[in-house]
Amino acid sequence: MEVHSVFADGASASGSACFLMQNLNWWTERNTFIDVSDGYNCYKGYRFYAPSSSLPSFGYNRFLDIKANTAGAQYAVSFEGHTYMYMRDVPPDHQQRRDRFDYLAHAG
């Protein structure tokens, strides 16, 4: 799947997300997100979730020029449940963003 030039907003209810990647029965792998942004009214901007009964893989996804706009008690990125992310692609010329992404990926 490729998501390109998308702006999502309005998922403001507790627990909701503007972008939800959820493993129910299989993997969520090899997706590309280019020029994707969430608005200020997203409780969670990007939510990755896998219940313990599913396969946990979110591998080989590409995140190119993604943005998160948070205000107040909101989450930019949320990793929940039995989630395993690896081999993600962040452009090498965005080292500061890569470091921030690594921090967010391991903070929760």
C-alpha positions in Angstrom: 0.0 0.0 0.0 1.2 3.5 -0.7 -0.3 6.5 1.1 0.7 9.8 -0.6 -0.1 13.4 0.0 -2.8 12.8 2.7 -3.8 15.0 5.6 -6.0 13.4 8.3 -7.7 15.2 11.2 -10.6 14.9 13.6 -10.0 11.6 15.4 -10.1 13.4 18.7 -12.0 10.8 20.9 -9.9 9.1 23.6 -8.0 6.2 22.0 -8.8 7.1 18.4 -6.1 7.7 15.8 -5.9 9.6 12.5 -3.7 6.8 11.0 -4.2 3.3 12.4 -2.1 0.4 11.3 -3.5 -2.7 13.0 -2.5 -6.4 12.6 -5.5 -8.5 13.0 -4.7 -11.8 11.2 -1.4 -11.1 9.3 1.4 -8.6 8.9 1.3 -4.9 8.1 4.5 -4.7 6.0 6.0 -3.0 3.0 3.9 0.1 3.0 5.0 3.5 2.0 3.9 6.8 3.5 5.0 9.9 1.5 4.0 13.5 2.5 1.5 12.4 5.1 0.4 14.6 8.0 -2.1 14.5 10.8 -3.9 17.6 12.2 -4.1 19.1 15.6 -7.3 17.2 16.4 -5.9 13.7 16.5 -5.8 12.0 19.9 -3.1 9.7 18.4 -1.5 10.7 15.1 -0.1 7.3 14.1 -1.1 4.2 16.0 0.5 0.8 15.5 -1.3 -2.0 17.2 -1.1 -5.8 17.2 -3.0 -8.0 19.7 -1.0 -10.9 21.2 -3.1 -13.3 19.1 -1.8 -11.9 15.8 1.6 -11.7 14.0 3.4 -8.6 15.4 5.3 -7.5 12.3 5.3 -3.9 11.0 8.6 -4.4 9.1 9.9 -2.9 5.9 7.6 0.1 6.0 8.9 3.4 4.5 8.1 6.7 6.2 9.2 9.6 3.9 8.2 13.1 4.9 5.6 12.3 7.5 4.5 15.0 10.0 2.7 15.0 13.3 0.9 18.0 14.8 0.2 17.6 18.5 -1.4 20.0 21.0 -2.0 19.3 24.7 -2.5 15.6 25.8 -2.0 14.0 22.4 0.4 11.4 21.0 2.4 11.7 17.8 3.2 8.0 17.5 1.8 5.1 19.6 3.1 1.5 19.6 0.7 -0.7 21.4 0.2 -4.4 22.2 2.4 -7.0 20.6 4.0 -4.6 18.1 7.4 -5.2 16.4 8.8 -2.6 14.0 12.1 -3.2 12.2 13.9 -2.3 9.0 12.0 0.9 8.5 13.2 3.4 6.0 13.8 7.1 7.0 15.8 9.2 4.5 19.5 9.4 5.5 19.5 13.2 5.0 17.0 13.5 7.9 19.3 12.2 10.6 17.7 14.4 13.3 14.3 13.1 12.4 15.6 9.6 12.3 17.0 10.0 15.9 13.7 11.4 17.0 11.8 8.5 15.4 14.1 6.0 17.1 13.4 7.7 20.4 9.7 7.6 19.9 9.8 4.0 18.8 11.6 2.9 22.0 9.9 5.3 24.5 6.6 3.6 24.7 
